[in-house]
Amino acid sequence: MTETKMPDWAQLWEQGMRESSWMDDITQQANSVNEYWDDQSPRYNRGHDAYRSPVVEKIEKYIDTTTTVLDIGAGTGALTIPLAKKVGNVVSIEPSAGMLDYLKNAALKENLENIEFINNTWEDAEISGQYDIVVCSHALYFVSDMKKSMQRMIDATGKYLFLMIGIHESNDRYGDIWKIIKGTSYKPGPDYANIYNLLREMGWHPEVQIISTTMECQDLDEAVKLATSHFDKSDILAKKDVIRSYISQYVRQGSDGMFRWKDSFKSAFIMVNKNV
Ligand SMILES: C[S@@+](CC[C@H](N)C(=O)[O-])C[C@H]1O[C@@H](n2cnc3c(N)ncnc32)[C@H](O)[C@@H]1O
């Protein structure tokens, strides 16, 4: 009987990322992933409330005022800031100095003194011991050796590991806008199914929930800005009217005056319970 060969999920992740449109774009726009996020930092904070609240709501069940948290790829603080208000302390790892500056300022503004900042990648950051909960939200895409990085996350987790990762099918609008701006078809990177399978291969039993959010904007201009925030400014300017007209088909104004996308954006919320 021939033995069925299982896919190498870490290798598939690495290959999928390398061949994705997103990686192409990062390498075109910047000399490194770090430089790319430094450039993105002034724009990144906007429009993220929609996904922040449902994630914090899910994590809330597992924390109290003594919980220790490790936030990997913390960015401008989408999770660090709301969690720091509810737990004992948070260690935030963030390699981009630009993103970290926004996070530090947000912590200052909120008078939060229970956050430790580490300006490094997950692969190179020095940490000691375990944290009750480890979170990594939309920052997995950039780690180099996924299996090693994932094992490190598991090892650092005392009780629960929470991961937020994108879903292929939620990229339709982004893919269309990509085509308008770049003139080429959008190749999505690997999605949560890959990480789910990698965790299974490593002997864990992850739980997956899908978080669906509707992006809210003050007006159509803000919707255009948000939907194009990852693209190069000169590319956007050249196609501004076409992008605006495309987006106007997918955004509608509610009775409260706010503009909302007609379709929701989905992300996967993966939880690993170390005791299962
Ligand atoms: C899409 S942002 C997500 C930020 C935040 N977690 C959130 O949910 O809004 C991705 C972040 O991952 C960081 N990042 C990139 N490579 C990383 C690595 N190897 N280790 C840790 N963080 C990384 C980037 O600097 C960036 O701030």
Ligand as a Chemical Component Dictionary entry (heavy atoms), coordinates in Angstrom:
data_LIG
# 
_chem_comp.id                   LIG 
_chem_comp.type                 NON-POLYMER 
_chem_comp.pdbx_formal_charge   0 
_chem_comp.three_letter_code    LIG 
# 
loop_
_chem_comp_atom.comp_id 
_chem_comp_atom.atom_id 
_chem_comp_atom.alt_atom_id 
_chem_comp_atom.type_symbol 
_chem_comp_atom.charge 
_chem_comp_atom.model_Cartn_x 
_chem_comp_atom.model_Cartn_y 
_chem_comp_atom.model_Cartn_z 
_chem_comp_atom.pdbx_ordinal 
LIG C1  C1  C 0  -1.414 44.202 9.717  1  
LIG S1  S1  S 1  -0.438 44.822 11.038 2  
LIG C2  C2  C 0  -1.360 44.195 12.419 3  
LIG C3  C3  C 0  -1.186 45.052 13.655 4  
LIG C4  C4  C 0  -2.098 44.690 14.832 5  
LIG N1  N1  N 0  -1.802 43.394 15.377 6  
LIG C5  C5  C 0  -3.559 44.779 14.441 7  
LIG O1  O1  O 0  -4.276 43.767 14.502 8  
LIG O2  O2  O -1 -4.016 45.871 14.042 9  
LIG C6  C6  C 0  0.957  43.766 10.995 10 
LIG C7  C7  C 0  2.035  44.110 11.998 11 
LIG O3  O3  O 0  2.953  43.005 12.087 12 
LIG C8  C8  C 0  4.240  43.528 12.271 13 
LIG N2  N2  N 0  5.237  42.500 11.864 14 
LIG C9  C9  C 0  5.765  42.308 10.645 15 
LIG N3  N3  N 0  6.665  41.311 10.673 16 
LIG C10 C10 C 0  6.688  40.845 11.946 17 
LIG C11 C11 C 0  7.447  39.818 12.619 18 
LIG N4  N4  N 0  8.311  39.058 11.956 19 
LIG N5  N5  N 0  7.258  39.664 13.947 20 
LIG C12 C12 C 0  6.357  40.429 14.611 21 
LIG N6  N6  N 0  5.608  41.406 14.025 22 
LIG C13 C13 C 0  5.775  41.606 12.707 23 
LIG C14 C14 C 0  4.253  44.772 11.391 24 
LIG O4  O4  O 0  5.306  45.655 11.735 25 
LIG C15 C15 C 0  2.869  45.339 11.625 26 
LIG O5  O5  O 0  2.839  46.262 12.660 27 
# 
loop_
_chem_comp_bond.comp_id 
_chem_comp_bond.atom_id_1 
_chem_comp_bond.atom_id_2 
_chem_comp_bond.value_order 
_chem_comp_bond.pdbx_ordinal 
LIG C1  S1  SING 1  
LIG S1  C2  SING 2  
LIG S1  C6  SING 3  
LIG C2  C3  SING 4  
LIG C3  C4  SING 5  
LIG C4  N1  SING 6  
LIG C4  C5  SING 7  
LIG C5  O1  DOUB 8  
LIG C5  O2  SING 9  
LIG C6  C7  SING 10 
LIG C7  O3  SING 11 
LIG C7  C15 SING 12 
LIG O3  C8  SING 13 
LIG C8  N2  SING 14 
LIG C8  C14 SING 15 
LIG N2  C9  SING 16 
LIG N2  C13 SING 17 
LIG C9  N3  DOUB 18 
LIG N3  C10 SING 19 
LIG C10 C11 SING 20 
LIG C10 C13 DOUB 21 
LIG C11 N4  SING 22 
LIG C11 N5  DOUB 23 
LIG N5  C12 SING 24 
LIG C12 N6  DOUB 25 
LIG N6  C13 SING 26 
LIG C14 O4  SING 27 
LIG C14 C15 SING 28 
LIG C15 O5  SING 29 
# 
